Amino acid sequence: MTTTALAPAALSTADRLARALADPSAVWPGGRPDGGRAWPQSLAGGASGIALLHIERARTGHGDWDTAHTWLATAVHGDISAAANANLYFGAPALAFITHRAASASSRYLRLLEGLDAATCTVTRNRLVAAHQRTDRAERPPMEEFDLIQGLCGLAAYHLSRHPHHEITRAVLAYLARLTEPLPDLAELPPWWMNVAPTGAPHADYPGGHGNFGLAHGIGSVLSVLSLALLRGLTVPGTVEAVERICAWSDQWRQGDETAPWWPGHISMQQATDNHVRSDLRPRPSWCYGVSGTARAQQLAGLALRDPVRVQAAENAILAALRDPLQLGKLPEIGLCHGMAGLLHAAWRMATATGNTEITAELPRLANRLITALDQYNHNPELLDGAAGAALALHSLGTGSAPPPHWDTFLAQA
């Protein structure tokens, strides 16, 4: 089956999932989420994420604005967090992101967006002050300072999408570039090395902390966002050098061979000391830590640096995963973060970026796996690991277009 022939099946599945997620009171019979990741302001698990699905469908003529409005109203209901813990995935920045998607197609939401954007700029400025003070002290960064989900990389992704030439965008990109500059007396490890475990907290299994390659919590998201800035013509001083530093580190730890390269999800101090990563530590091909994320980041870097060898290595990496039944078998889940939807969307992004027909040829098989899994039983409704995210991946594959600003900004994909 070709991708053209697959489009109706992808769209019909996305339509079915969206219909099941049309009414907030049916998704959450109690009338509202029960807290935690399903809090309304949460992009990952709450109303904000499901609103993004309906906004994207309305923007592309496959859904209606009334449904999108209902979900957006549910997401913004109540007190909106603009505290220190607000980020791309929660609070004012998450709501600003989805409202920007809506406002770019409807002037109805411009006033709401102005208020949310102002709050997000304030959050970003406050976070930047703390980050630069930490850097001035030559201390290693905590995960929540810079990562995509909790930190400044996620905020940078939002600002790059919302207003690429705003002073706050240049300021946060300059911080990401500074993050890669060597710290005094700590040059034996990269400056983004964290003194915590991959959970973000100290742990006895990681006495020397860890280095993180991932898109969710590691330097991979910084590589993607800085590369996207370069591809959009933003020449913030130090950006090219920062991308080159991250690439040099990822090249040092790249595993496999030219036909099937891969990168660790993270490395421990012991692995760094031994200069060795065991092959059984290869992460599954997910977005958060695996090749779905790391290969796309490498492709973007190669395109930004005009390095065709890097682009080819990245595309070989995703292609090898798509063709390996053992790797595909490690993704039984449906979601964008941990499952098949994340791999499908990254592969589609990579194929369309360079017109890679070999990757394109593998998309129908993976899409059919995802559609089959979605048909088998009911799923969590959320965006990051559930039905809403899978629907968006299938929607993009089926429509074949993603006009800017992109819904997948929160994945550091575009």
VENJO-V746177 format. One record per backbone hydrogen bond with DSSP energy under -1.0 kcal/mol. NH is the residue of the N-H (numbers start at 1). CO is the residue of the C=O. E is the energy in kcal/mol with one decimal. If there is no record, write none. Layout:
# VENJO-V746177
NH/CO/E + NH/CO/E
This chain:
# VENJO-V746177
6/2/-1.9 + 7/3/-1.3 + 10/6/-2.4 + 11/7/-2.8 + 12/8/-2.7 + 13/9/-2.0 + 14/10/-2.2 + 15/11/-2.8 + 16/12/-2.2 + 17/13/-2.4 + 18/14/-2.5 + 19/15/-2.4 + 20/16/-1.8 + 22/19/-1.4 + 26/23/-1.2 + 27/23/-2.1 + 28/24/-2.9 + 31/28/-3.0 + 38/35/-1.5 + 39/36/-1.6 + 42/39/-2.7 + 43/89/-2.5 + 46/42/-1.1 + 48/40/-1.7 + 49/42/-1.2 + 50/46/-1.4 + 51/47/-2.7 + 52/48/-1.7 + 53/49/-1.2 + 54/50/-1.7 + 55/51/-2.8 + 56/52/-2.4 + 57/53/-2.1 + 58/54/-2.2 + 59/55/-2.6 + 60/56/-1.5 + 61/58/-1.3 + 62/57/-2.8 + 63/57/-1.3 + 68/64/-1.6 + 69/65/-2.9 + 70/66/-2.2 + 71/67/-2.0 + 72/68/-2.5 + 73/69/-2.8 + 74/70/-1.8 + 75/71/-2.1 + 76/72/-2.1 + 86/83/-2.0 + 87/90/-2.4 + 90/87/-1.8 + 92/81/-3.2 + 95/91/-2.3 + 96/92/-2.8 + 97/93/-2.3 + 98/94/-2.0 + 99/95/-2.4 + 100/96/-2.4 + 101/97/-1.6 + 102/98/-1.7 + 103/99/-3.6 + 104/100/-1.9 + 105/102/-1.5 + 109/106/-1.2 + 110/107/-1.3 + 113/109/-2.5 + 114/110/-2.3 + 115/111/-1.7 + 116/112/-2.2 + 117/113/-3.1 + 118/114/-2.1 + 119/115/-1.9 + 120/116/-2.2 + 121/117/-2.5 + 122/118/-1.9 + 123/119/-2.4 + 124/120/-2.5 + 125/121/-2.5 + 126/122/-2.3 + 127/123/-2.3 + 128/124/-2.5 + 129/125/-2.1 + 130/126/-1.8 + 131/127/-2.2 + 132/128/-2.7 + 133/129/-2.0 + 134/130/-2.1 + 135/131/-2.3 + 136/132/-2.5 + 137/133/-1.2 + 138/135/-1.8 + 139/134/-1.8 + 145/142/-1.6 + 147/143/-2.0 + 149/216/-1.4 + 151/147/-1.1 + 152/145/-2.6 + 154/147/-1.3 + 155/151/-1.4 + 156/152/-2.5 + 157/153/-2.2 + 158/154/-1.9 + 159/155/-2.6 + 160/156/-2.7 + 161/157/-1.5 + 162/158/-3.0 + 163/159/-2.6 + 166/163/-1.9 + 170/166/-1.7 + 171/167/-2.1 + 172/168/-2.2 + 173/169/-2.1 + 174/170/-2.2 + 175/171/-1.7 + 176/172/-2.0 + 177/173/-2.1 + 178/174/-2.3 + 179/175/-2.3 + 180/177/-1.2 + 181/178/-1.9 + 186/183/-1.9 + 189/186/-1.4 + 193/190/-2.1 + 194/210/-2.5 + 197/201/-2.4 + 200/197/-2.5 + 206/203/-1.9 + 209/206/-1.9 + 210/194/-2.4 + 211/267/-2.4 + 213/265/-2.2 + 215/288/-1.1 + 216/288/-1.5 + 219/212/-2.7 + 220/214/-1.1 + 221/214/-1.0 + 221/218/-1.0 + 223/219/-2.3 + 224/220/-2.2 + 225/221/-2.7 + 226/222/-2.6 + 227/223/-1.9 + 228/224/-2.7 + 229/225/-2.1 + 230/226/-2.0 + 231/227/-2.4 + 232/228/-1.3 + 233/230/-1.7 + 234/229/-2.6 + 239/236/-2.0 + 242/238/-2.1 + 243/239/-2.5 + 244/240/-2.3 + 245/241/-2.2 + 246/242/-2.3 + 247/243/-2.4 + 248/244/-2.3 + 249/245/-1.9 + 250/246/-2.6 + 251/247/-2.7 + 252/248/-1.7 + 253/249/-1.2 + 255/262/-3.6 + 262/255/-1.6 + 267/211/-2.5 + 272/268/-2.3 + 273/269/-2.5 + 274/270/-2.6 + 275/271/-1.4 + 276/271/-1.6 + 281/278/-1.9 + 282/279/-1.5 + 286/284/-2.5 + 288/337/-1.7 + 293/286/-1.1 + 293/290/-1.4 + 294/290/-2.5 + 295/291/-1.8 + 297/293/-2.2 + 298/294/-2.1 + 299/295/-2.6 + 300/296/-2.6 + 301/297/-2.2 + 302/298/-2.6 + 303/299/-2.5 + 304/300/-2.6 + 305/301/-2.6 + 307/302/-3.2 + 311/307/-1.9 + 312/308/-2.4 + 313/309/-2.2 + 314/310/-2.3 + 315/311/-2.3 + 316/312/-2.5 + 317/313/-2.0 + 318/314/-2.0 + 319/315/-2.1 + 320/316/-2.5 + 321/317/-1.6 + 322/318/-2.2 + 323/319/-1.6 + 328/324/-2.4 + 329/325/-2.1 + 330/327/-1.3 + 331/328/-1.8 + 337/384/-2.5 + 340/333/-2.5 + 341/334/-1.1 + 342/335/-1.8 + 343/339/-1.2 + 344/340/-2.9 + 345/341/-2.6 + 346/342/-2.2 + 347/343/-2.5 + 348/344/-2.4 + 349/345/-2.7 + 350/346/-2.6 + 351/347/-2.6 + 352/348/-2.4 + 353/349/-1.8 + 354/350/-1.2 + 355/351/-1.5 + 356/351/-1.2 + 360/356/-1.9 + 361/357/-2.0 + 362/359/-1.4 + 363/360/-1.0 + 366/362/-1.4 + 367/363/-2.8 + 368/364/-2.5 + 369/365/-1.7 + 370/366/-2.3 + 371/367/-2.9 + 372/368/-2.5 + 373/369/-2.2 + 374/370/-2.4 + 375/371/-1.6 + 384/44/-2.3 + 387/380/-3.0 + 389/382/-1.2 + 390/386/-1.8 + 391/387/-2.5 + 392/388/-1.8 + 393/389/-2.1 + 394/390/-2.2 + 395/391/-2.5 + 396/392/-2.5 + 397/393/-2.0 + 398/394/-2.7 + 399/395/-2.7 + 400/396/-2.4 + 409/406/-1.2 + 411/408/-1.6 + 412/409/-1.9 + 413/408/-1.6
